[in-house]
Amino acid sequence: MLSMKSRCPISAETGTYIPWGSDTPVECMLVMSEDNPGVWEPLGFNSIKWFTYERGHEYYLSVERTISPILPWMLQTVPIRC
């Protein structure tokens, strides 16, 4: 397995997003990931265990990603029967 560590900033400002199946905007944190640098993405206040966001404070989260390697048997095609 491959493990990568990174730091993700969380903005001192909040944003909004519209949850799936709703028409009402919800306030949220704004997080920037290495996958999309320069773009703040919405993240719900309760999305991170043991973390309490306080408006007006900027944070940096240490994130560790674990990536499983693709095993050779996963690349094999499976015949489809109709």
Secondary structure, 3 states (H helix, E strand, C coil): CEEEEEEEEECCCCEEECCCCCCCCEEEEEECCCCCCCCCEEECCCCCCCCCCCCCCCEEEEEEEEECCCCHHHHCCCCCCC
